[in-house]
Structure formats: C-alpha cells, structure tokens
Amino acid sequence: MPSAAPFLPHLADPNSLRVKIHTPVITGSQYPATLVFGIPTAEREGVSYVSDTLQSLLRESARVEDLLDCKFIVLLASVDEQYVESTYNQIKWKFSSEIEKGILQVISPNKAYYPDWSTLPIRIGDPIERVHWRSKQSLDYALLMEFAKTQGTFYVQLEDDIVAHNTYISQIKKYASKMERKKQKWFVSDLSSLGFIGKMFHSYDLKYMIQFLVMFYNDLPADWMIDPLIESKFCNLEQKFQCKETKNLLWPKHKPSLFQHRGTVSTLKGKVQNLKDPFFE
C-alpha cells in the first residue's frame, strides 16, 4: 500500500518518525478537541516570533473557556539541539499554565526525519537554497499533520509569525457549524488569504494532504499543492468550467481573514517577507 517510504526512503530508519514530545501528557488531554492548531517554528536571523504568536493565540485573542476545547501543537522544526532546548524553555516559562492544562504541546523532529538536502534536484527554477527551504517546510507540515490528525475534529495550519483576530476561535466554530448545518461539502477552507496560513481541514481529510506533501515536497511549495489535489480527487478534467465551480465550492473562503502575517525576517536566510493580508480587520 502507498506510504511515505517510496518518496522518502531514508525513513526506513525506525527512529525517523519518533518525534520528541517535550511537554508532559496531561490526564484528560488525550480526548479529541474541536480545533487543533499546528504551528511550525524554526531559526531566523536575529529574531524569534513564536512567543508573540502564542501570546496572541492563547492570551490576547482568546477567552479561557474557548481554549479548553482547543489544542495548539508547536513543532520546533530544527535539528539544532541548542535552539530546540532554548526555544522550548522560553515557551515553557511563558506558557506553563497552558502546558499544564494540556492546551499547548511542543514537539520536535528526529534528526533522521529529514533527507540529505544536498541530493535534492532543482525544481521550478528555484535557487538551491529556496528548494531546500520549501522542501523542508512541506515535510514540517506533513509531520505536524500526522501528529495532530487524531487529536481533534478540525485542523488549522498556522505559522509562527502571525497575529489572530480577537474572536478567532468563536468565529471558526460558528463558521464550521454553519457549513455543517447547510450540509456544505468542503475539503479545505481559507481563514487567511496568504499562502498556507489559516488553511482548515477536517482531520479525517489530512491523510490526503499529508500524502501530497510527501509525494511532491521537492517539486512544489505546499500551498501550490492544494489546487491539483482538489482537481485530482474531485474534478472531471474534461469539464473545465464545472471543475472550476467544484473547486470554489470545496475551497470556501472566510471573510474577513482571521489571521494576519506580521513577521518580516523569513526562515529562508536573507529573505525579507513583507506580506500583509488585505482582508484582515
């Protein structure tokens, strides 16, 4: 049966998929939540945004009662043990209450999870540094999704340099409930208009996204994979116009956006990222 092995043969190492769980397992936290948020973070030159992002998500833009039905999983996406340890200690010191309640989990990958970057072929004309960066990003998303897929009803992909709308949790729940009541079939929903930020999936559909990320991690940026995935799974490609309508139905957009990008220093060395979501209020 299909698996990651044909596309990532180095995962034959039995340790490669054993993530390190830094936070303790809290009694009761094993029960599925309604919303699970995945937040990958990695080294940036001279700056870190993850604490400010967690401050927005857990303190400034959420009520305590809202958080009890949510889980936030931070992936320290690095093999630098010093960075991982120092970042975890910073998170643990600032957000010990959320960790003790099982709301916040922190994990990091095994060194064996990543391929030998020097062997990756160049794709879509990108410089080698960008190929390595976006390939790693896709594998980070896949690992986060795999870890999170049994932990809740819906999964929301975030980044470590965002700010949340001050009622984002209640708005997401109302939005999802409205689509369920209308029996609206959907595959992915945009809670932000930027890249892969705010992409929401049913947790039971994550297996399809994970498989695409694993298959094409070296070929395409992660957010470029959603369109061909929906086409492959739901469209009759002989009916182009109908396919466009199908994609619009299966990929609804929430307006206004619920997350805004605020970082400027990218995890890609030397890249300045000034993107802002025009639909965020």
Long-range contacts (C-beta under 8 A, 24 or more apart in sequence): 2-211, 4-214, 7-214, 7-215, 7-217, 8-115, 8-139, 8-214, 10-112, 10-115, 10-116, 11-112, 11-113, 13-112, 15-110, 15-112, 16-110, 16-112, 16-113, 17-110, 17-113, 17-143, 17-146, 18-110, 19-107, 19-108, 19-109, 19-110, 19-143, 19-147, 20-107, 20-108, 20-109, 20-110, 21-105, 21-106, 21-107, 22-76, 22-88, 22-92, 22-106, 22-107, 22-108, 23-92, 23-99, 23-104, 23-105, 23-106, 24-99, 25-102, 26-100, 26-101, 26-102, 28-102, 29-71, 29-101, 29-102, 29-103, 32-150, 32-151, 32-152, 32-153, 33-69, 33-70, 33-71, 33-151, 33-152, 33-153, 34-69, 34-70, 34-152, 34-153, 34-154, 34-173, 35-69, 35-70, 35-71, 35-152, 35-153, 35-154, 35-156, 35-169, 35-172, 35-173, 36-70, 36-71, 36-72, 36-73, 36-148, 36-151, 36-152, 36-154, 36-155, 36-156, 36-203, 37-70, 37-71, 37-72, 37-73, 37-155, 37-156, 37-158, 38-73, 38-75, 38-141, 38-144, 38-145, 38-148, 38-155, 38-156, 38-157, 38-158, 39-72, 39-73, 39-74, 39-75, 39-158, 39-159, 39-160, 40-74, 40-75, 40-77, 40-137, 40-140, 40-141, 40-144, 40-159, 40-160, 41-74, 41-75, 41-76, 41-77, 41-87, 41-160, 42-76, 42-77, 42-78, 42-140, 42-160, 42-267, 43-78, 43-80, 43-83, 43-267, 44-263, 44-265, 44-266, 44-267, 45-265, 45-269, 46-265, 47-263, 47-265, 48-87, 48-90, 49-160, 49-161, 49-262, 49-263, 50-74, 50-87, 50-91, 50-160, 50-161, 51-90, 51-91, 51-94, 52-163, 52-262, 53-158, 53-159, 53-160, 53-161, 53-162, 53-163, 54-91, 54-94, 54-95, 54-104, 55-94, 56-162, 56-163, 56-164, 57-158, 57-164, 57-168, 58-95, 58-98, 58-103, 58-104, 60-164, 60-166, 61-163, 61-164, 61-165, 61-166, 61-167, 61-168, 61-169, 62-164, 62-168, 62-169, 63-169, 66-169, 66-170, 67-98, 67-101, 67-103, 67-169, 68-101, 68-103, 70-103, 70-152, 70-169, 71-102, 71-103, 71-104, 71-105, 71-148, 71-151, 71-152, 72-98, 72-103, 72-104, 72-105, 73-105, 73-106, 73-107, 73-144, 73-147, 73-148, 73-151, 74-104, 74-105, 74-106, 74-107, 74-160, 75-107, 75-108, 75-109, 75-140, 75-143, 75-144, 75-147, 76-106, 76-107, 76-108, 77-108, 77-109, 77-136, 77-140, 78-108, 79-109, 79-111, 79-114, 84-108, 107-147, 109-140, 109-143, 113-139, 113-143, 114-139, 120-218, 121-218, 123-218, 123-219, 123-220, 124-219, 124-220, 129-268, 129-269, 130-268, 131-218, 133-267, 133-268, 134-221, 134-222, 135-217, 135-218, 137-221, 137-222, 137-267, 138-213, 138-216, 138-217, 138-221, 138-222, 138-225, 139-213, 139-214, 139-217, 141-196, 141-209, 141-213, 141-222, 142-210, 142-213, 142-214, 142-217, 145-206, 145-209, 145-210, 145-213, 146-206, 146-210, 148-203, 148-206, 149-203, 149-204, 149-206, 149-207, 149-210, 150-203, 151-203, 152-203, 153-202, 153-203, 154-200, 154-201, 154-202, 154-203, 155-200, 155-201, 155-202, 155-203, 155-206, 156-191, 156-198, 156-199, 156-200, 157-196, 157-197, 157-198, 157-199, 157-200, 157-201, 158-197, 158-198, 158-259, 159-195, 159-196, 159-197, 159-261, 159-263, 160-263, 161-261, 161-262, 161-263, 162-192, 162-197, 162-259, 162-260, 162-261, 162-262, 162-263, 163-259, 163-260, 163-262, 164-258, 164-259, 165-256, 165-257, 165-258, 165-259, 165-280, 165-281, 168-258, 168-259, 171-254, 171-258, 172-200, 172-254, 172-258, 175-254, 176-200, 179-252, 184-249, 184-252, 185-249, 185-250, 186-249, 186-250, 186-251, 186-252, 187-230, 187-233, 187-234, 187-250, 187-251, 188-226, 188-230, 188-250, 188-251, 189-251, 189-252, 189-253, 189-254, 190-251, 190-252, 190-253, 190-254, 190-257, 191-254, 191-257, 191-258, 191-259, 192-257, 192-258, 192-259, 192-260, 192-261, 192-277, 192-279, 192-280, 193-253, 193-257, 193-277, 193-278, 193-279, 194-257, 194-261, 194-275, 194-277, 195-221, 195-223, 195-275, 196-222, 196-223, 197-259, 197-261, 197-277, 198-257, 198-258, 198-259, 199-223, 199-226, 208-233, 226-251, 255-279, 256-280, 256-281, 257-281
